[in-house]
Amino acid sequence: MADFIFRRLQQEDAERAAEIVFAGDSGYAEWMPDDWVPTPYEQDLAEWRRALVDTRRWNLGAATPQGRLIGVLSMGPADEDTRAGQLAALFVDPAHQRGGVGAALLGRCEDEWRRRGIELGRLWTPRGAPAERFYARHGWRRNGRILWWEWAGMHIVGFVKPLAGGPD
């Protein structure tokens, strides 16, 4: 596993976070229909700028020892259930995928939820994405929900993970 450090994301990280998400989204073209197009970078950037000022969100980055962000995560409460947490984003720079960065970020997210007393993690991921296998390997299971995201032009599937142990 490559060396990396974790740090809370700041507003000045919005552009790099959006670059990582855009690069990840662009990789979806390998398995999405031919007419699919990724979310525009500007939309990703606007979302990260909002996420980084939202006090309900916890935003974490993984960076090289030199400080370059290579992975980003954003999570917060699930609006409809105070005992549940929602993973809003987990992306790793394609050049650093399959090196443990995503697994480490996901583990940190789950630990933070437990620290906060969250009992159930929730997330959505594109249907058919390699991320489905990633989450399954880490103990997440489909919850049977499938939605059509009009703005993204794709179906997404819901995953959940009970967080045994609760707060430390």
Secondary structure as UniProt FT lines:
FT   STRAND          5..8
FT   HELIX           11..13
FT   HELIX           14..26
FT   HELIX           27..30
FT   TURN            34..35
FT   HELIX           41..51
FT   TURN            52..53
FT   TURN            55..56
FT   STRAND          58..63
FT   TURN            65..66
FT   STRAND          69..78
FT   TURN            79..80
FT   STRAND          81..92
FT   HELIX           94..96
FT   TURN            97..98
FT   HELIX           101..115
FT   TURN            116..117
FT   STRAND          120..126
FT   TURN            127..128
FT   HELIX           130..137
FT   TURN            138..139
FT   STRAND          141..149
FT   TURN            150..153
FT   STRAND          154..162
FT   TURN            164..165
//
